[in-house]
Amino acid sequence: MVAAANPLAARAGIEILRAGGSAVDAAIAVQMVLNLVEPQSSGIGGGAFVLHWNAAEKRISAYDGRETAPAAARPDRFLRPDGSPMGLGEAIGSGRSVGVPGVLRVLELAHAKHGRLPWRRLFEPALRLAEEGFAVSPRLHRLIASDPLLQRNAAARAYFYLPEGRALPVGHLLKNPELAAVLRRVADEGADAFYRGDIARDMVAAVASHPLPGDLTEQDLVGYRALEREAVCGSYRRQRICGMPPPSSGGIAILAMLGILERFDMAKVRPNSSQAVHLFSEAGRLAYADRDHYVGDPEWVRVPTAGLIDPDYLHERATLIRAEKSMIRASPGKPAGATVTLGADATLESAGTSHLSVVDAQGNAVAMTTTVESAFGSRILVHGFLLNNQLTDFSFVPEEGGKPLANRVEAGKRPRSSMAPTLVFAPDGAFSMAVGSAGGTAIINYVAKALVGVIDWKQSLQQAIAAPNMGSRNRDTEIERGSALESTAATLRAMGHPVAVIDQVSGSQGIARTSRGLQGGVDPRREGVVLGGQLD
């Protein structure tokens, strides 16, 4: 089964599974097609985190394909001459925002360990679509039409717009021969074709020639390495929950939220009630306060991971939640292992991200979250693909009150992420679920909501994903506009919650194993689909 954010991408994954491919093989095929049909969200110019479950060995692997800052990067990268931080839009649409891409290296690493089909075969679906064309979807059209920065890049303007400047209409047959040429070379020569030679030189030139240039070099590209890390795992209601470790904050923050909520009998709390929003938001405030304070690239910052998810510590944090009143703003706690004094950082992340989940015929599973950061990344199009703006995930301000921030810019560093590919296992150790979401810093809330829905409220995965989004990122209490939760706003405000009714276009995709076989879930807020059959 494949759950992905676009039907064409999901079909590519199923094609590979039916040809005998592994879950990783299918994920690679899905990503290559997403690069083409959903360029606003992910692609080879971006980065990704991959969680893999090996059913035969009962082993979880976590692969880090997060972008890195160029060797010339400094902490004041996003400060103006007067010391004030740049505007987000100014920084995003610039060469300065571009980090060293990691998608191809991380997929190459995962394929070397878990692939079954030849690397070249996995590119065939994307090559067909790039050469023969695909229909522009309603969502792609809408995002092209509404983006204020995309037309500033000549190559992007020529690709995404009609000659008179209008966005490509829905149904327009869009071909991408430049990307096809890149994918064919990578299929034949491996990821080195991307990281060395003329493609690398052209990426560097595009970044350097931007009106606000960056400092990406060919040496940065040659030196990039994807990493295998140890997944971060914990328990919730006897289920084992595993996620990505730092530099992602997703795994830690979700486990923290769930560990705090475990003190409350969520099964008796009515979904879509003010009590549900209250408890979920307060848990989020506490988890995000610690996330903002302690999490960064572990090669640069000593992250107290074990302390942040320790059950006793989270029980202590849960006692700060009052039944009838919001704390409004949580302060970070003092987990075991927190030896460095750092400032608190509430850097926002944009929502140009996609998630895919795959389970193959042998029961192996992949949860992969992939991104170019903001919609259309840096808006710099090279050889038919977009470069990321991932470096804006660093804190623009390098210190607070004289204390350095864990997530400040430093050469070679990976910016903190909220991406949260997640694997869930039953009490007997059997695979239960693969899930994740798009959505910037709100990813943590979106995935935690789905887990609470399935585990506590006994919803199907589809019901849990489709349920109204809610939560707090240690700021406002956010409830989804147009949802049943709007009726709770008055009660929440009376409890002291600073309520914000906002659009929350999540983008969650997942697969759960049930007694009847595999059951998929996709976010109705986007264009995702589930394709595939049962294992049982």
LUMLOPA-102429 format. One record per residue (C-alpha): residue number from 0; residue in three letters; x, y, z. Coordinates in pm, 1 decimal. Example, Ala and Ser with C-alpha at 12.3 -4.5 7.8 and 13.67 -1.06 7.14 Angstrom:
BEGIN
[0 ALA [1230.0 -450.0 780.0]]
[1 SER [1367.0 -106.0 714.0]]
***
This chain:
BEGIN
[0 MET [0.0 0.0 0.0]]
[1 VAL [108.9 355.8 -75.4]]
[2 ALA [-31.8 675.3 76.1]]
[3 ALA [97.5 988.1 -96.4]]
[4 ALA [0.9 1349.1 -158.3]]
[5 ASN [-67.6 1309.1 -531.9]]
[6 PRO [-239.9 1029.6 -728.5]]
[7 LEU [33.2 1011.1 -993.3]]
[8 ALA [297.6 969.4 -725.6]]
[9 ALA [99.2 698.9 -547.5]]
[10 ARG [56.8 512.8 -878.7]]
[11 ALA [433.1 521.2 -928.5]]
[12 GLY [481.7 361.4 -587.7]]
[13 ILE [229.0 86.9 -656.8]]
[14 GLU [390.4 17.6 -994.8]]
[15 ILE [720.8 -44.7 -820.1]]
[16 LEU [566.2 -261.7 -547.1]]
[17 ARG [388.5 -475.7 -808.0]]
[18 ALA [720.8 -516.7 -989.3]]
[19 GLY [862.0 -671.5 -671.4]]
[20 GLY [1015.0 -358.7 -524.1]]
[21 SER [1067.1 -291.3 -156.4]]
[22 ALA [905.3 -17.8 49.8]]
[23 VAL [1219.6 194.9 -1.6]]
[24 ASP [1212.6 131.3 -376.6]]
[25 ALA [852.2 252.0 -388.9]]
[26 ALA [928.9 556.8 -176.0]]
[27 ILE [1203.3 660.0 -419.8]]
[28 ALA [966.4 632.2 -715.2]]
[29 VAL [702.4 833.4 -527.8]]
[30 GLN [953.2 1108.4 -446.1]]
[31 MET [1071.6 1140.6 -804.6]]
[32 VAL [714.5 1188.3 -926.1]]
[33 LEU [631.1 1428.6 -642.4]]
[34 ASN [927.8 1638.3 -757.9]]
[35 LEU [746.1 1675.6 -1089.5]]
[36 VAL [377.0 1700.3 -996.8]]
[37 GLU [403.3 1866.5 -654.1]]
[38 PRO [715.4 2087.1 -693.5]]
[39 GLN [585.3 2333.8 -436.3]]
[40 SER [641.5 2076.2 -162.9]]
[41 SER [944.9 1857.1 -224.7]]
[42 GLY [1206.9 1742.7 -469.8]]
[43 ILE [1571.1 1667.2 -539.2]]
[44 GLY [1660.1 2027.2 -453.1]]
[45 GLY [1541.9 1971.8 -94.7]]
[46 GLY [1585.2 1737.6 200.5]]
[47 ALA [1407.6 1447.7 372.4]]
[48 PHE [1388.3 1222.8 676.2]]
[49 VAL [1322.7 851.0 622.3]]
[50 LEU [1213.1 597.8 887.3]]
[51 HIS [1230.3 232.7 780.6]]
[52 TRP [1093.2 -80.5 946.4]]
[53 ASN [1260.3 -408.7 850.8]]
[54 ALA [993.4 -667.8 928.3]]
[55 ALA [1223.8 -971.9 905.7]]
[56 GLU [1489.6 -825.9 1134.0]]
[57 LYS [1239.5 -628.5 1345.5]]
[58 ARG [1468.0 -328.2 1314.1]]
[59 ILE [1404.1 44.2 1274.5]]
[60 SER [1645.5 260.6 1075.4]]
[61 ALA [1638.9 640.6 1067.6]]
[62 TYR [1800.9 821.3 773.9]]
[63 ASP [1881.5 1191.6 785.3]]
[64 GLY [1882.6 1374.4 451.6]]
[65 ARG [1843.9 1720.9 603.6]]
[66 GLU [2014.5 2003.2 416.7]]
[67 THR [2328.3 2161.9 558.6]]
[68 ALA [2448.5 2521.4 572.2]]
[69 PRO [2735.8 2605.6 335.9]]
[70 ALA [3086.9 2616.4 478.8]]
[71 ALA [3083.9 2997.4 451.7]]
[72 ALA [2765.1 3040.0 660.0]]
[73 ARG [2781.1 3257.9 973.7]]
[74 PRO [2536.2 3322.2 1262.0]]
[75 ASP [2449.5 3670.3 1129.0]]
[76 ARG [2336.3 3530.5 792.2]]
[77 PHE [1982.9 3671.7 815.3]]
[78 LEU [2062.9 3998.7 992.8]]
[79 ARG [2058.4 4336.9 821.2]]
[80 PRO [2354.0 4577.6 858.0]]
[81 ASP [2179.1 4744.0 1152.2]]
[82 GLY [2152.0 4410.6 1335.1]]
[83 SER [1776.2 4364.3 1282.5]]
[84 PRO [1650.0 4036.4 1132.9]]
[85 MET [1553.7 4025.6 766.7]]
[86 GLY [1187.7 3986.4 672.5]]
[87 LEU [1086.9 3624.7 615.7]]
[88 GLY [975.3 3683.0 255.2]]
[89 GLU [1299.8 3863.2 173.4]]
[90 ALA [1507.0 3578.8 315.6]]
[91 ILE [1303.8 3295.5 162.6]]
[92 GLY [1319.7 3419.0 -196.1]]
[93 SER [1695.6 3453.7 -201.9]]
[94 GLY [2016.9 3267.2 -269.6]]
[95 ARG [2104.3 3309.7 95.2]]
[96 SER [1827.7 3067.2 196.2]]
[97 VAL [1957.8 2771.7 -5.2]]
[98 GLY [2111.2 2480.3 183.8]]
[99 VAL [2298.3 2182.1 40.3]]
[100 PRO [2025.0 1943.0 -84.6]]
[101 GLY [2003.0 1598.4 74.4]]
[102 VAL [1719.2 1405.3 -92.0]]
[103 LEU [1919.2 1207.8 -347.2]]
[104 ARG [2196.1 1117.6 -103.0]]
[105 VAL [1953.4 993.4 162.6]]
[106 LEU [1752.7 790.0 -88.4]]
[107 GLU [2073.3 643.1 -230.7]]
[108 LEU [2178.8 543.8 122.4]]
[109 ALA [1840.8 386.0 203.0]]
[110 HIS [1835.9 202.6 -132.1]]
[111 ALA [2182.9 58.4 -74.6]]
[112 LYS [2057.7 -96.9 247.9]]
[113 HIS [1695.7 -185.3 166.9]]
[114 GLY [1645.0 -171.2 -210.6]]
[115 ARG [1548.0 -475.9 -418.0]]
[116 LEU [1501.3 -338.8 -768.9]]
[117 PRO [1780.2 -165.9 -963.4]]
[118 TRP [1814.6 206.7 -886.0]]
[119 ARG [1753.8 290.5 -1254.2]]
[120 ARG [1412.3 119.1 -1256.7]]
[121 LEU [1281.1 348.5 -981.4]]
[122 PHE [1307.3 656.8 -1204.0]]
[123 GLU [1100.0 520.7 -1491.5]]
[124 PRO [756.6 649.3 -1378.8]]
[125 ALA [887.2 1003.4 -1327.2]]
[126 LEU [1076.6 997.2 -1658.1]]
[127 ARG [760.9 899.3 -1847.0]]
[128 LEU [562.8 1183.7 -1689.5]]
[129 ALA [839.5 1440.1 -1735.6]]
[130 GLU [872.0 1358.1 -2105.1]]
[131 GLU [506.5 1292.2 -2193.5]]
[132 GLY [354.9 1553.1 -1962.4]]
[133 PHE [100.4 1556.6 -1681.5]]
[134 ALA [-209.5 1764.3 -1610.9]]
[135 VAL [-161.4 2060.5 -1376.8]]
[136 SER [-371.8 1989.4 -1067.5]]
[137 PRO [-611.0 2239.6 -904.3]]
[138 ARG [-381.3 2276.9 -604.2]]
[139 LEU [-68.8 2336.8 -810.7]]
[140 HIS [-253.7 2596.0 -1019.8]]
[141 ARG [-384.5 2771.8 -710.6]]
[142 LEU [-41.3 2791.3 -549.3]]
[143 ILE [127.6 2915.0 -866.8]]
[144 ALA [-139.1 3183.1 -908.3]]
[145 SER [-110.6 3306.0 -549.7]]
[146 ASP [268.3 3303.0 -506.9]]
[147 PRO [416.4 3655.6 -494.9]]
[148 LEU [779.2 3550.9 -550.3]]
[149 LEU [782.2 3279.2 -816.0]]
[150 GLN [775.9 3504.8 -1123.3]]
[151 ARG [1089.5 3688.0 -1011.6]]
[152 ASN [1299.3 3392.3 -1128.4]]
[153 ALA [1317.2 3386.6 -1509.4]]
[154 ALA [1336.5 3007.3 -1535.8]]
[155 ALA [1045.4 2959.8 -1294.5]]
[156 ARG [842.2 3222.1 -1479.0]]
[157 ALA [895.4 3043.3 -1810.7]]
[158 TYR [803.0 2705.3 -1663.6]]
[159 PHE [504.5 2782.4 -1436.5]]
[160 TYR [331.8 3064.6 -1628.9]]
[161 LEU [186.1 3131.3 -1971.2]]
[162 PRO [368.3 3387.7 -2189.6]]
[163 GLU [125.8 3663.0 -2084.8]]
[164 GLY [203.5 3597.7 -1716.6]]
[165 ARG [-101.7 3396.9 -1607.6]]
[166 ALA [-52.8 3082.0 -1399.6]]
[167 LEU [-75.2 2756.2 -1591.9]]
[168 PRO [-444.8 2657.4 -1593.0]]
[169 VAL [-587.8 2342.2 -1438.1]]
[170 GLY [-545.9 2055.0 -1682.6]]
[171 HIS [-259.4 2214.2 -1875.8]]
[172 LEU [-27.0 1941.9 -2006.9]]
[173 LEU [305.9 2026.3 -1844.9]]
[174 LYS [628.3 1864.4 -1963.1]]
[175 ASN [969.6 1900.4 -1803.0]]
[176 PRO [1244.4 1782.2 -2040.4]]
[177 GLU [1516.3 1953.3 -1834.6]]
[178 LEU [1423.3 1757.0 -1523.6]]
[179 ALA [1392.1 1441.0 -1733.1]]
[180 ALA [1753.1 1486.2 -1845.8]]
[181 VAL [1869.6 1525.7 -1483.5]]
[182 LEU [1671.3 1224.1 -1362.7]]
[183 ARG [1802.5 1011.2 -1648.7]]
[184 ARG [2160.9 1096.2 -1557.1]]
[185 VAL [2100.2 1026.5 -1187.4]]
[186 ALA [1927.7 699.0 -1279.0]]
[187 ASP [2227.7 593.9 -1488.3]]
[188 GLU [2515.9 737.0 -1284.8]]
[189 GLY [2384.2 757.6 -927.7]]
[190 ALA [2358.5 1062.9 -704.9]]
[191 ASP [2712.2 1172.0 -796.9]]
[192 ALA [2568.8 1303.1 -1124.9]]
[193 PHE [2379.7 1559.9 -918.0]]
[194 TYR [2646.8 1648.4 -661.8]]
[195 ARG [2941.6 1674.3 -903.0]]
[196 GLY [2991.8 1820.4 -1247.8]]
[197 ASP [2778.9 2054.9 -1454.5]]
[198 ILE [2452.6 2015.1 -1260.2]]
[199 ALA [2631.8 2108.9 -937.9]]
[200 ARG [2806.6 2401.4 -1113.0]]
[201 ASP [2473.6 2532.0 -1240.8]]
[202 MET [2316.3 2514.6 -893.0]]
[203 VAL [2606.9 2712.1 -750.6]]
[204 ALA [2584.9 2968.6 -1031.4]]
[205 ALA [2209.3 3016.6 -984.4]]
[206 VAL [2252.0 3078.9 -611.2]]
[207 ALA [2546.3 3315.8 -663.7]]
[208 SER [2372.4 3519.3 -935.8]]
[209 HIS [2058.0 3589.8 -732.8]]
[210 PRO [2006.7 3959.9 -642.6]]
[211 LEU [2050.5 3850.5 -279.2]]
[212 PRO [2318.3 3589.2 -342.1]]
[213 GLY [2410.1 3288.6 -137.5]]
[214 ASP [2745.2 3120.7 -81.0]]
[215 LEU [2680.9 2760.1 -186.8]]
[216 THR [2992.7 2604.4 -344.6]]
[217 GLU [3073.6 2293.8 -543.9]]
[218 GLN [3279.2 2177.2 -245.0]]
[219 ASP [2967.7 2200.2 -26.5]]
[220 LEU [2781.6 1973.0 -268.4]]
[221 VAL [3066.2 1721.4 -303.1]]
[222 GLY [3103.6 1704.8 74.8]]
[223 TYR [2737.9 1641.1 161.5]]
[224 ARG [2665.1 1315.2 348.1]]
[225 ALA [2335.3 1157.5 443.9]]
[226 LEU [2347.3 1003.8 791.3]]
[227 GLU [2198.8 700.2 962.1]]
[228 ARG [2081.4 785.8 1313.3]]
[229 GLU [1908.0 603.0 1596.8]]
[230 ALA [1531.9 654.6 1604.1]]
[231 VAL [1385.9 813.3 1916.1]]
[232 CYS [1122.5 587.2 2073.4]]
[233 GLY [884.7 591.3 2367.6]]
[234 SER [554.2 442.8 2478.2]]
[235 TYR [196.5 567.3 2490.6]]
[236 ARG [-86.1 350.6 2627.3]]
[237 ARG [146.3 47.5 2576.2]]
[238 GLN [201.0 134.7 2208.3]]
[239 ARG [560.8 194.7 2100.7]]
[240 ILE [599.3 522.9 1912.4]]
[241 CYS [918.3 588.4 1711.9]]
[242 GLY [1019.6 904.7 1530.9]]
[243 MET [1312.3 1101.4 1393.1]]
[244 PRO [1579.9 1220.0 1637.1]]
[245 PRO [1751.3 1561.5 1616.3]]
[246 PRO [1803.7 1764.4 1407.2]]
[247 SER [1432.3 1697.9 1379.5]]
[248 SER [1232.7 1805.2 1682.0]]
[249 GLY [933.2 1604.7 1558.8]]
[250 GLY [1002.9 1274.5 1732.2]]
[251 ILE [1093.0 1432.9 2066.2]]
[252 ALA [802.6 1679.7 2071.6]]
[253 ILE [539.9 1419.4 1978.7]]
[254 LEU [664.4 1182.1 2247.9]]
[255 ALA [662.9 1471.4 2494.5]]
[256 MET [303.4 1563.6 2409.0]]
[257 LEU [188.2 1203.6 2437.6]]
[258 GLY [380.1 1149.4 2761.1]]
[259 ILE [207.8 1453.9 2910.5]]
[260 LEU [-136.1 1345.0 2784.9]]
[261 GLU [-85.8 995.7 2927.5]]
[262 ARG [-160.3 1141.5 3271.8]]
[263 PHE [-514.7 1216.1 3151.0]]
[264 ASP [-783.4 965.6 3054.1]]
[265 MET [-816.9 1088.0 2697.0]]
[266 ALA [-1042.8 795.3 2607.0]]
[267 LYS [-1314.6 955.0 2822.5]]
[268 VAL [-1263.4 1300.2 2670.8]]
[269 ARG [-1508.2 1367.8 2388.5]]
[270 PRO [-1339.0 1443.9 2054.9]]
[271 ASN [-1404.7 1799.4 1928.9]]
[272 SER [-1489.7 1915.9 2280.9]]
[273 SER [-1342.4 2217.8 2454.9]]
[274 GLN [-1180.9 1979.1 2706.1]]
[275 ALA [-1006.0 1791.7 2424.4]]
[276 VAL [-871.6 2115.4 2276.6]]
[277 HIS [-769.2 2241.1 2622.0]]
[278 LEU [-568.5 1933.1 2718.8]]
[279 PHE [-414.1 1889.5 2375.1]]
[280 SER [-313.3 2255.9 2352.4]]
[281 GLU [-167.0 2270.6 2702.2]]
[282 ALA [39.7 1958.1 2633.6]]
[283 GLY [155.9 2125.3 2314.1]]
[284 ARG [260.2 2440.4 2498.2]]
[285 LEU [482.1 2240.2 2732.3]]
[286 ALA [633.5 2027.4 2454.0]]
[287 TYR [700.3 2322.2 2222.2]]
[288 ALA [859.0 2523.3 2505.8]]
[289 ASP [1118.1 2249.6 2552.0]]
[290 ARG [1157.0 2199.1 2177.7]]
[291 ASP [1227.4 2567.5 2120.5]]
[292 HIS [1480.6 2577.0 2402.5]]
[293 TYR [1680.8 2256.9 2364.9]]
[294 VAL [1664.5 2103.5 2016.0]]
[295 GLY [1913.9 2165.9 1736.4]]
[296 ASP [2168.2 1979.6 1525.9]]
[297 PRO [2320.3 1719.7 1766.5]]
[298 GLU [2661.6 1764.7 1606.1]]
[299 TRP [2658.2 2122.4 1738.8]]
[300 VAL [2428.8 2116.7 2042.1]]
[301 ARG [2405.9 1861.6 2322.2]]
[302 VAL [2035.2 1779.0 2302.1]]
[303 PRO [1904.1 1614.2 2623.8]]
[304 THR [1688.4 1372.2 2425.3]]
[305 ALA [1647.7 1106.2 2696.2]]
[306 GLY [1561.7 1367.5 2957.3]]
[307 LEU [1304.6 1539.9 2734.4]]
[308 ILE [1103.8 1218.9 2687.0]]
[309 ASP [1159.4 1063.6 3029.6]]
[310 PRO [818.9 951.7 3168.5]]
[311 ASP [885.8 1090.3 3516.7]]
[312 TYR [989.3 1427.4 3374.8]]
[313 LEU [678.7 1439.9 3154.5]]
[314 HIS [454.9 1345.8 3446.4]]
[315 GLU [603.9 1637.6 3636.3]]
[316 ARG [540.5 1865.5 3337.7]]
[317 ALA [180.5 1741.6 3316.4]]
[318 THR [109.7 1861.8 3671.3]]
[319 LEU [140.0 2218.6 3536.9]]
[320 ILE [-184.4 2171.6 3341.2]]
[321 ARG [-485.3 2311.3 3524.9]]
[322 ALA [-828.7 2167.9 3456.4]]
[323 GLU [-1012.8 2493.3 3389.6]]
[324 LYS [-749.0 2750.4 3294.7]]
[325 SER [-487.8 2786.2 3022.4]]
[326 MET [-125.1 2853.9 3114.0]]
[327 ILE [-118.5 3073.5 2796.6]]
[328 ARG [259.1 3047.7 2765.4]]
[329 ALA [474.3 2765.5 2901.4]]
[330 SER [831.9 2799.3 3017.5]]
[331 PRO [1089.5 2532.6 2934.3]]
[332 GLY [1154.1 2269.4 3197.5]]
[333 LYS [1483.5 2132.9 3323.6]]
[334 PRO [1520.7 1778.9 3190.6]]
[335 ALA [1805.2 1553.2 3294.9]]
[336 GLY [2111.4 1607.5 3079.6]]
[337 ALA [2040.7 1975.0 3009.4]]
[338 THR [2389.5 2101.8 3085.3]]
[339 VAL [2408.0 2400.3 2848.7]]
[340 THR [2225.5 2727.9 2904.0]]
[341 LEU [2061.3 2833.2 2579.0]]
[342 GLY [1811.8 3096.6 2473.2]]
[343 ALA [1456.0 3012.6 2366.7]]
[344 ASP [1395.1 3010.3 1992.1]]
[345 ALA [1052.1 3009.9 1830.4]]
[346 THR [1161.7 3009.1 1465.6]]
[347 LEU [872.1 2941.6 1229.6]]
[348 GLU [889.8 2689.1 946.7]]
[349 SER [694.9 2719.1 624.3]]
[350 ALA [469.6 2443.7 501.5]]
[351 GLY [619.1 2342.1 162.8]]
[352 THR [641.7 1977.6 265.7]]
[353 SER [500.5 1635.6 173.5]]
[354 HIS [466.1 1304.2 354.4]]
[355 LEU [441.7 953.3 212.6]]
[356 SER [388.6 614.9 377.4]]
[357 VAL [457.0 275.3 217.6]]
[358 VAL [417.5 -88.8 324.7]]
[359 ASP [547.6 -362.5 94.9]]
[360 ALA [446.0 -727.7 52.1]]
[361 GLN [700.2 -843.2 310.9]]
[362 GLY [560.5 -606.7 573.6]]
[363 ASN [849.8 -359.3 556.7]]
[364 ALA [737.6 0.3 606.0]]
[365 VAL [859.3 350.0 524.1]]
[366 ALA [744.4 679.3 672.9]]
[367 MET [915.5 961.3 484.3]]
[368 THR [869.8 1336.0 516.7]]
[369 THR [1029.6 1545.4 244.4]]
[370 THR [1049.8 1918.8 182.9]]
[371 VAL [1185.5 2219.6 -3.4]]
[372 GLU [1073.9 2425.6 301.8]]
[373 SER [836.3 2701.8 189.3]]
[374 ALA [601.5 2655.5 -108.1]]
[375 PHE [832.9 2642.8 -414.4]]
[376 GLY [1137.6 2670.0 -185.0]]
[377 SER [1373.8 2955.3 -272.7]]
[378 ARG [1189.5 3000.7 -607.2]]
[379 ILE [1520.4 2934.5 -783.7]]
[380 LEU [1459.3 2684.5 -1066.7]]
[381 VAL [1764.0 2500.3 -1205.3]]
[382 HIS [1744.9 2226.2 -1470.8]]
[383 GLY [1370.6 2193.9 -1406.0]]
[384 PHE [1385.0 2148.7 -1026.5]]
[385 LEU [1353.6 2399.9 -743.8]]
[386 LEU [1618.4 2467.7 -483.5]]
[387 ASN [1517.1 2470.2 -118.0]]
[388 ASN [1505.0 2766.3 120.4]]
[389 GLN [1582.6 2539.1 415.0]]
[390 LEU [1828.4 2772.8 583.3]]
[391 THR [1538.4 2995.8 689.9]]
[392 ASP [1460.4 2714.3 935.4]]
[393 PHE [1753.3 2845.5 1137.9]]
[394 SER [1688.9 3121.0 1387.0]]
[395 PHE [1738.5 3458.6 1218.7]]
[396 VAL [1859.9 3595.9 1552.8]]
[397 PRO [2167.4 3404.0 1677.4]]
[398 GLU [2124.2 3477.0 2049.1]]
[399 GLU [1869.9 3588.2 2307.3]]
[400 GLY [1967.2 3780.3 2620.2]]
[401 GLY [2332.0 3709.1 2550.8]]
[402 LYS [2270.3 3332.7 2530.3]]
[403 PRO [2333.0 3148.4 2201.2]]
[404 LEU [2036.0 2971.9 2042.6]]
[405 ALA [2053.6 2598.3 1978.3]]
[406 ASN [1923.5 2656.4 1625.1]]
[407 ARG [2142.2 2947.2 1516.6]]
[408 VAL [2320.0 2940.9 1179.1]]
[409 GLU [2663.5 2778.4 1174.5]]
[410 ALA [2877.6 2641.4 890.2]]
[411 GLY [2789.7 2284.7 795.2]]
[412 LYS [2503.2 2270.2 1046.9]]
[413 ARG [2162.1 2115.5 979.6]]
[414 PRO [1867.7 2340.8 1067.9]]
[415 ARG [1618.2 2214.9 1322.4]]
[416 SER [1308.7 2060.5 1168.4]]
[417 SER [957.6 1972.9 1284.3]]
[418 MET [916.1 1693.8 1030.0]]
[419 ALA [784.3 1387.4 1208.3]]
[420 PRO [771.3 1062.1 1011.9]]
[421 THR [639.8 818.7 1271.3]]
[422 LEU [618.3 441.4 1310.7]]
[423 VAL [387.8 280.6 1569.3]]
[424 PHE [406.2 -72.6 1708.6]]
[425 ALA [155.5 -278.8 1904.3]]
[426 PRO [235.5 -403.3 2255.8]]
[427 ASP [354.4 -735.3 2107.1]]
[428 GLY [602.0 -550.0 1883.3]]
[429 ALA [407.4 -594.7 1560.0]]
[430 PHE [399.0 -307.6 1310.9]]
[431 SER [85.9 -101.4 1359.8]]
[432 MET [113.5 229.5 1174.3]]
[433 ALA [324.7 457.8 952.6]]
[434 VAL [215.9 820.9 951.9]]
[435 GLY [340.4 1176.5 913.1]]
[436 SER [235.5 1514.5 781.4]]
[437 ALA [322.9 1836.0 608.2]]
[438 GLY [260.2 2167.3 784.1]]
[439 GLY [574.0 2340.7 913.5]]
[440 THR [598.6 2364.4 1291.2]]
[441 ALA [236.2 2247.3 1319.2]]
[442 ILE [341.2 1901.7 1190.8]]
[443 ILE [396.6 1798.9 1552.2]]
[444 ASN [36.2 1881.2 1642.9]]
[445 TYR [-104.8 1719.1 1328.4]]
[446 VAL [70.6 1386.6 1386.5]]
[447 ALA [-0.3 1384.2 1761.3]]
[448 LYS [-369.4 1449.7 1688.0]]
[449 ALA [-382.3 1150.7 1453.0]]
[450 LEU [-215.6 925.5 1711.5]]
[451 VAL [-453.9 1032.9 1988.9]]
[452 GLY [-745.4 977.4 1749.3]]
[453 VAL [-644.5 621.6 1667.3]]
[454 ILE [-513.5 511.9 2008.2]]
[455 ASP [-744.6 692.5 2251.5]]
[456 TRP [-1059.8 760.6 2052.7]]
[457 LYS [-1050.9 435.9 1849.0]]
[458 GLN [-1096.5 621.3 1522.2]]
[459 SER [-984.2 473.2 1193.2]]
[460 LEU [-666.3 632.7 1063.8]]
[461 GLN [-870.9 809.4 795.5]]
[462 GLN [-1108.8 950.5 1057.3]]
[463 ALA [-819.8 1060.5 1276.5]]
[464 ILE [-640.9 1240.6 992.0]]
[465 ALA [-960.7 1405.9 868.4]]
[466 ALA [-1063.0 1520.2 1218.9]]
[467 PRO [-1037.7 1895.9 1286.1]]
[468 ASN [-686.6 2021.3 1354.4]]
[469 MET [-608.9 2188.6 1685.5]]
[470 GLY [-326.3 2269.5 1922.0]]
[471 SER [-82.9 2528.1 2045.6]]
[472 ARG [277.4 2593.2 1944.0]]
[473 ASN [321.1 2773.7 2277.2]]
[474 ARG [146.8 3076.1 2135.6]]
[475 ASP [-221.4 3095.4 2045.8]]
[476 THR [-457.8 2803.2 2083.8]]
[477 GLU [-523.4 2723.3 1718.6]]
[478 ILE [-844.8 2564.5 1595.5]]
[479 GLU [-926.4 2486.3 1235.6]]
[480 ARG [-1143.1 2734.7 1050.4]]
[481 GLY [-1467.6 2587.4 920.8]]
[482 SER [-1452.2 2285.1 1151.8]]
[483 ALA [-1668.8 2163.4 1439.6]]
[484 LEU [-1410.3 2306.8 1677.9]]
[485 GLU [-1521.2 2663.7 1609.2]]
[486 SER [-1807.5 2607.9 1853.4]]
[487 THR [-1553.0 2560.7 2135.3]]
[488 ALA [-1392.5 2903.9 2091.5]]
[489 ALA [-1608.7 3090.7 2343.7]]
[490 THR [-1556.9 2828.4 2615.7]]
[491 LEU [-1183.3 2821.3 2551.0]]
[492 ARG [-1157.5 3199.9 2569.6]]
[493 ALA [-1341.7 3190.6 2901.5]]
[494 MET [-1069.3 2952.6 3021.6]]
[495 GLY [-804.5 3207.7 2927.9]]
[496 HIS [-701.9 3057.0 2595.5]]
[497 PRO [-585.5 3309.0 2333.6]]
[498 VAL [-785.6 3145.3 2052.8]]
[499 ALA [-695.3 3180.5 1684.9]]
[500 VAL [-935.2 3034.1 1427.4]]
[501 ILE [-712.2 2966.4 1127.0]]
[502 ASP [-678.8 2754.8 814.6]]
[503 GLN [-479.5 2441.8 896.8]]
[504 VAL [-404.1 2262.7 570.7]]
[505 SER [-210.5 1974.7 719.9]]
[506 GLY [-124.1 1710.4 458.4]]
[507 SER [-111.2 1389.9 664.4]]
[508 GLN [-79.1 1048.3 499.8]]
[509 GLY [-61.2 714.2 673.6]]
[510 ILE [-109.4 338.5 669.4]]
[511 ALA [-235.4 127.9 960.9]]
[512 ARG [-242.5 -247.4 998.3]]
[513 THR [-575.6 -378.3 1122.5]]
[514 SER [-727.7 -720.7 1177.4]]
[515 ARG [-863.6 -698.3 821.8]]
[516 GLY [-534.4 -598.6 659.0]]
[517 LEU [-393.5 -261.1 565.5]]
[518 GLN [-601.9 53.2 599.5]]
[519 GLY [-485.5 386.2 460.0]]
[520 GLY [-558.8 743.7 553.0]]
[521 VAL [-503.0 1061.2 350.9]]
[522 ASP [-566.7 1423.0 428.5]]
[523 PRO [-887.3 1547.9 260.9]]
[524 ARG [-739.7 1900.1 272.5]]
[525 ARG [-499.9 1812.1 -10.6]]
[526 GLU [-490.3 1584.3 -317.3]]
[527 GLY [-360.4 1265.3 -158.2]]
[528 VAL [-473.9 909.3 -226.9]]
[529 VAL [-416.5 560.5 -90.0]]
[530 LEU [-352.8 279.5 -337.4]]
[531 GLY [-289.8 -89.4 -275.5]]
[532 GLY [-434.5 -403.9 -130.5]]
[533 GLN [-431.6 -603.2 188.3]]
[534 LEU [-139.0 -805.0 323.1]]
[535 ASP [-355.0 -1051.8 514.8]]
***
